[in-house]
Amino acid sequence: MGLAKTEMFTDEQNEISLFAKVFGHPARVAILQHLFKLDSCICGDLVNEIGLAQPTISQHLKELKQLGLVKGNVEGTSVCYCIDKTNWLHMKKIMIQFLDEDISNKECC
């Protein structure tokens, strides 16, 4: 069996791709913006705030959590979510470095 396509690329390239993917859906962006707006952990229902079904919100939270941008703690029967500040700062550093790259040859194409 051949290499997985992601193994053809550097760790940095794969990391940038994963970060970009997480921002590829407006619901995940809305969830992150809401968590930043509150600036605290939210144990309440994101369904009313975002306007999507609970299973859909849960799936987006799962993706954000898998990437490490959001962390969750179980409190009773609910899970409280907040931004993982350490991982958020790491993501910002990687993405800013990538987005700050510029074309030096102004005569191209």
C-alpha positions in Angstrom: 0.0 0.0 0.0 1.3 3.5 -0.9 1.9 6.4 1.3 -1.1 8.5 2.5 -1.1 11.7 0.5 -0.7 13.8 3.7 2.7 12.0 4.3 4.0 13.6 1.1 3.8 17.0 2.7 5.6 18.6 5.7 4.1 18.7 9.2 3.7 22.5 8.8 1.8 22.1 5.5 -0.5 19.6 7.0 -1.0 21.7 10.1 -1.9 24.8 8.0 -4.3 22.7 5.9 -6.1 21.4 9.1 -6.4 24.9 10.5 -7.8 26.2 7.2 -10.3 23.3 7.0 -11.7 24.2 10.4 -12.5 27.7 9.2 -14.1 26.3 6.1 -17.6 26.1 7.6 -19.4 29.2 8.8 -21.0 27.3 11.7 -17.5 26.7 13.2 -16.6 30.3 12.7 -19.8 31.3 14.4 -19.1 29.0 17.4 -15.6 30.4 17.8 -16.9 34.0 17.6 -19.6 33.2 20.2 -17.0 31.7 22.6 -14.7 34.7 22.1 -17.6 37.1 22.7 -18.5 35.4 26.0 -14.8 35.2 27.0 -15.7 32.3 29.3 -16.7 28.7 29.2 -20.2 28.1 27.9 -22.3 25.4 29.4 -25.5 26.7 27.8 -27.2 25.7 24.6 -25.4 26.8 21.5 -28.4 25.7 19.4 -30.3 28.9 20.1 -27.3 31.1 19.5 -26.1 29.5 16.3 -29.5 28.3 15.0 -28.5 24.7 14.0 -29.7 21.4 15.3 -27.9 20.0 18.4 -26.3 17.0 16.5 -24.9 19.5 14.0 -23.5 21.8 16.7 -22.0 18.7 18.4 -20.3 17.6 15.2 -18.8 21.1 14.7 -17.7 21.2 18.4 -16.1 17.8 18.0 -14.0 19.0 15.0 -13.0 22.2 16.8 -12.1 20.1 19.9 -10.1 17.5 17.8 -8.0 20.2 16.4 -7.5 21.6 19.9 -9.0 25.1 19.4 -11.8 24.4 21.8 -11.7 22.4 25.0 -14.6 20.9 26.9 -15.2 19.8 30.5 -18.0 17.7 31.7 -20.1 19.4 34.4 -23.0 17.2 35.6 -25.0 16.3 32.5 -23.6 19.0 30.2 -20.3 19.8 28.7 -18.8 23.3 29.0 -16.8 24.6 26.1 -14.2 27.4 25.8 -11.3 28.4 23.6 -8.1 26.6 24.3 -5.9 29.8 24.5 -2.6 28.0 24.2 -3.6 26.1 21.0 -5.3 29.2 19.6 -2.1 31.2 20.0 -0.1 28.4 18.3 -2.6 28.4 15.4 -2.4 32.2 15.1 1.4 32.0 15.0 1.5 29.3 12.2 -1.2 31.0 10.1 0.2 34.5 10.5 3.6 33.2 9.3 2.0 31.6 6.3 -0.3 34.6 5.5 2.6 37.0 5.8 4.5 35.4 2.9 4.6 37.7 0.0 5.7 37.4 -3.7 9.0 39.2 -4.1 9.0 39.2 -7.9 6.5 41.9 -8.9 7.0 41.1 -12.6 5.5 37.6 -12.3 2.6 36.7 -14.7 
